[in-house]
Amino acid sequence: MKWSARRALCFGRSEEETISPAASGGVTGKWKGEMILRWLLSPTVRQASNLHRHAQRILNAQRDLLSSPALEKVAAAIAAVRSAVASNADGKLLKQRMADLERTTAKWIQPYPHASLRENTEVILVAVAVAVAIHTFFLKPFKIPTGSMQPTLYGIISENLLNEAAATFPTGLRRVIDLIWHGTSYIHKVARAEGMFEAFEPPKTIFPFLSRQRVKIGSEWYAVWSSVDHLLERAGVQPDHLYHRGDDIIKLKLINGDHLFVDRLTYNFRRPTRGEIIVFETKGIISPTTGQQAMPQDQFYIKRLVAMGGERVRIANDRHLIINERRLDQTTRHFENVYSFDPKQAPRPNQYSGHVNGFVARQLTEAVIAPLFPDESTVRTVRPNHYLVMGDNTLDSYDGRSWGDFSRTNVIGRYCFVYWPFSSRFGWAAR
């Protein structure tokens, strides 16, 4: 078998487009090195290389549509450019060969119908494919839904101003800046006519992180756009309430929770370590006390990893975790802020206050916060291949103190960085 035929079989090229050893002077390491160097140093060589490869792709795609003379003419023009590149021709000859190729293809190659539409579609499809790949394998956008990780990461904060008649909302440019920069939005709905609160529709997701919900007062429907759950509860809308014309129905200030990227790549190469902030699926998490599903099974939660499989965990009354009889404190990596509290001060919501057990919590609130850790003598062992997590907002976090551990296969990634809003937590600030 001839050398050119062997190359055609190996590289999928026709015999006409191969370069003979005689023309190239032999495919030696020195020749390859010279070719690479020329390609790096000469824009003309790069342009010629790209041109003949692009022309070859078009020729291959239209091979069954073109006549024999057209195939021969275009193939010869491509070979001439390729030969000029391989033979170290000067720039003037290269440009001449490229011009000949462009004229030949313009004469013989059939134009694609709706070429601009085709190109735009290809660009869009490539962009979508890249975005899907990034979302699947590298970075997943995530919105903090609750305040369980405050003050490290903030969930949505709502301020109901329904009973503050003097409160006003910004308008125009100021309102736009508040939304774009601070993530602050305002919802103000005023009754157009007298009527009772009649009904409401469940929110419908229109865009990611944006929903539309309608409320009926009397015979009038009011559309409300927001990015929060339980909007009507936050706004204090009361069933069977009579609204008069001009009354405020909703007067709500919303500060969006932190929007962040989840690193989905790192844990393919190593396991999570204690103290890292991880995002996990709630699927399959069962309460050890009731044997029932501990939470909705189609959500993602974000918490701080505190213990791994086989470790014995208890929560001391001084609000420090004890792992295998080793006390975590401010010197423990990733817990520098969590345990930065003043032990003389009582734990407070939305502040770093360590971790409270049930005994400490009962002295502060009637809410059942840590049923699985009722006192400091209670020890729980994390099951093999499972993780135990807790929120930094220890007085307002539904976490492993209530529903125990979960399989490590539920973890989808770790906190990477906050991309919006532009607060003090923007970037990699949160730890």
N, C-alpha and C positions, 0 to 999 in steps of 0.2 A: 504493500500500500504506500502510495506517495506520502511524503511528509505533509503537504498541504491538505490532503484528504484526511489524514489522522487528526490534524488540528481542527478540521471542520467537524469531525465526529466528537471530539473532546469538548469543543467550545461552542458548538451549535452554530457555526458560521459556514456559509457557502464557500466553495473553493475560490470563487471570484474575489471574496473579500479578505482572504488570508494573505499574509505577507511571507513571501518566500525567503529562505535563508540568504539567498543571493542578494535580494533587495535590501535586506536588513543587515547583512554582514554577519548573520548568525546570532541566535538569541543567547548571548552570553551575559554573565553577571555584570560585566563592565558596561555592555550596551544598555541593559536595564537601568543601571545606575545613571548613565548619561541621559536616558529618556526621562527618568524621574526628575533629575536636576533641571532639565530644560522645561519640563512641565511646570515646575515650581517657579522658575525665574522668568518665564516668557508668557505674558498674557495672550499673545498670538497663538502659541502652541496650545494653550488651554482651550482657547476659542475654537481652534481647528479640531481638536480632539472631540470636544462636545458636539460640534457641528456634524462631523461624519458619523458619530454614534447615533445622534438624533435622526439623521437622514436614513441610516440603516434600519432603525426601528420603524420609521414610516414605510420604507420600502418593503420590509417584512410584512407589515400589516396590510399592504395593498398588493401583494404579490399576485393574488388571484384575480385582481381587477385590472392590472396593467397589461398592455400588449408586450410581445417579445422585444420589439425595438425600444420601448420605454424602459423595460427592465434592464436591457443592456446599457443604455445611455446613462441611467441613474447609477447603476452598479459601477460603471467605469469612472464616473465622476467621484463617487465615494472612494473607490480604490486609489484614485489620483491624490486625493487629500490625505488618505491614510499613508500612502507611500511617501508623500512629501514630509509628513511628520516623522515617519520612521527613518528616513534618509538624512535627517538633520538639515533639511532645506532652509534657506534663509527666509527672513520674514516676508520679503517681497514676493517670492514664489508661493509661499503659504497663502498669502492674501489672494493671489491670482487664482490658485486652486480652489479656495473657498468661494470666490466670486463665481467661478465656473460651476461649482456644485449648486450654488443658490439659483443660478439661471437655469440649470438643467432641471432641478426639482420644480421650479416655478412653471416650467414648460410641460413636464410629463406627469408629475404627481397630481392626483386628483384632490381638489380642496374638500375639506370636510364641511358638510352643511352645518350651519349654526355653530361655527367654530368658537366664538366667544362664549356662547352658552355652555358648550362642552368643556372649555377650559375652566370657567367659573365653577361648574359642577364638580370637576375633578379637584379643584382647590378646596371646595367646601367639604367634599368627602374625605380628603386627606386630613383637613383640620378636625373633622369629627372623629376620625380614626385615632388621631394623635390625642385628642381630648379624652376619648374613651380609654385609651391605653394608660394615660397618666392617671385617670380616675381609678382604674382597676388595679394598677401595679405600683403606683408611686404616691400620689397625693389625693386624698378624698376630702372635699369640703364638708365642714360640719358646723352646725350652729348650736351654741350652748343653750339648751332649753330652759334650765332652771338655775337657781342660785346655790346648788349644793356644793359647788367648787369655789364659791366666793370666800375670801377676796382674791384668790389666785386667778380665777376666770369667772367672768360675770355672765349670768343669765339675763333674761329680759326683766327689766324693772318697769313697773307701771305706777303711775301716780294719778289717782282719781281726784279730779278737781270739780266734781259735780256740785259740791256744797260751797265752793269758793266763787261767789259771783264776781268778785273783783279780778279774778285770774284771767289773763288774756294770753293768746297764743301769737307768736310771731307770724308774719306774712311775707310774701315775696321772696327776695334774695336771702334774707336772714333764715327763713324756713328751709330753703333749699340747702344752705350751708349747714344748718343743724343736722339735716338728714344725711348729707354726703359725708361730712367730717365727723360728727359726733354720733351718728346713728339714732338721732332723736326725731321722733315723728309725733304728730298731734292729730287726734281724732275729735272732731266737734260736730255733733249733730243736734239740730234745733227742730222742735216740733213745728210742722207747717200748719197743722190744724189740731183741734182738740180730739183726744181719743185715748182709749185704754191700750195698754200693752197687750197685743193680741197673740203674736206668734213670732217665731224666728226660724230661719233656715240654717242647717248646719253649714259650716264654712266649706267652700270649694277652692281647692288649690288651682290657681290660674298660672302662676309662674313659681319656680323654686323660691321658697321663703316668702311667698306672697299669696294670701287667700282673700276671697270675697265672701261676705256674709250679709244677709238681708234681715232686717228687723221690721215688724209690722206694728205701727201705732195707729189705732183706729182703722181707717181705710187706706192709709198711706204706707208704702214700703220705703225703707231707707237702706241704701247700700253702704256697707262699711268695708274698706280695704285695710288689711293689717297683716302682720307677720307673726302674731301671737296666738297661742292657744287660750281657750276659755276667755274670750274677749268680753262677753257680756258680764261674766262674774267680776272681771277686773274693773269694768265700767260701772258696776253697781246697778245695772238695770233690774228693776223690780217687777215681777209678774203682777198683773191686775192693778198696776199703778195708773192713775189718770193723769195724762199730760195735757196741759193747756197750750194754746198757740204761743210760741215764743219760748217755751220751757226748754231747758237743756235736757236732751235725752242721753247723750254721751259727751263727756268732757274729760278726755283722757290724754295724758302725756306718757309716751312710751320711749324707753331707751333700749334699743336693740341689744341683745346679748352678743357676746364675742363670737365672731365668725372666724374659724380657724381651719387650717389644713391638717389632716391626719397623715402621718408618715406610715405608709403601708409596706415599705420596702425593708426597713431595718430588721424587723422581726422574722424575716425569711432567713437571716444569717445568724441571729442570736436570740436568746430568750429575754423577755422583759426582766428588768431588775427592780428591786424594792425601791419604792418612792417615785417611780416614773408615773406620769399621767397617761393612762391608757383609755382607749375607746373600745367598747365591746358590744356584741349583740346581746339582747335580753332573752333570746330564744332558748328555751329549755331550763331557765332558772326557776327552780321550785323551792317554795318555802319549806324548810326542814320541820317547822312546827305544825303546819297544816297539810303538807303534802300537795298543795295546790300551786298553780302558777302564781309567782310572787309579784308579777307585773305584766303589762302588755308584752306580747311575744314578738313584736315586729319593730322594736325601737332600738336605738343605740344610746348607751349611757357613757358618760365620761367620769372617771374617778381616779384616785391615787392608789396604786398597788401597794399593799402593806404586808402581805404574807403569801408564801408559796406552798405548794404541796408538801405535806408531812410536818409543817411547822405548827407548834402549839402557841396559841394566841390568847392573851387576856388583856383587859384594860384596867389599869390601876386607878384608884380614886384621885391620884394627882394628875390625871388626864394624859398619861403616857402609855403607849403600847408596850407590852412585854412580850417579846418573841423568843421562844425557847429560853425563857428566864433571862433574856438580855433586854435591858430597858433602852428604848429608842429615845433620843433627846435631840437637842439643837445641833449637836455635832454629827448626827447621822446624815449622810448624804441624801439630798432631796427633801429633808425634813427641817431644814434650817428655819424656814418661815413658819411651818406648822407648829413648832414648839418654841416660837419666839415670844409667847405670851407671858404676862406677869402672873406668877402663881398666886399672888395675893388678890388678884382680881377674879371675879366670877366669870365664867364663860359667857360670851355674848354672841348673838347672831351676826353673821357676816364679818366676823373678826377671827383671826387665828386664835384658837382656844384649845389646841390639842385635840384629844378624842375623849368624849365622855361616855361612861357606861350608864346602865339604867339607874343605879343608885344615885349618882351625881345628877342625872337628868331629872329625877323625881323631885329633887330639892328646888328645881328651877321652873318646871313646867308640868302640866298634867298630861302632856302628849307622851305617848309611848315611843321612845326614841331608839332604844337598844335592847329589844326583847331577848336577843341571843346572848347578851352580855349584861345580865341584870346586876352584877356586882363585880368587885375586883377579884374575887376568888374563882369566878367562872372561867374555865379554860376550854377552848374549842380547838380541835385539830383540823387543819385544812386537809381535805382529801387529796390523795395523789393526783398529779396532773390537773390540779385546780388552783384558782387564785382567790384571794380575799382582798376586797377593795373598800375604801372609805372616802367620803367627801371631806374637803377641807373646812366646809361650813358645818361643823360637827353638830350644832343645835338644829340645823335645818337640812339634813341630808338623809335621804332614804338609801341606805347602802348595806354593806355586808353585815352590819350589826343587826339588821332586820331579816335579811334573806340568805345569809351565809355566803358560801363560796360558789364558784361556777367553773365550768370546764375551760381550760386554757385555749381550746379551739374556738371559743367565742370571741377572742381578741382579734380585732381587725387592724390595729395599729396604735401608734403612740402620738401624743400631742406634738405638733411640729412648730407652728407659729400662727399668731393671730394676724389676719390680713385686713380685718375691718371690725369695728370702727377704729379711727385713729386716736386711740386713747393711750394712757401710760402703759397699757399691756400690749400695744402693737408690736409685732415682730416676735422675737424670741425672749421677751422680757419675763413672761410667766415661767415659774419653775415649781 
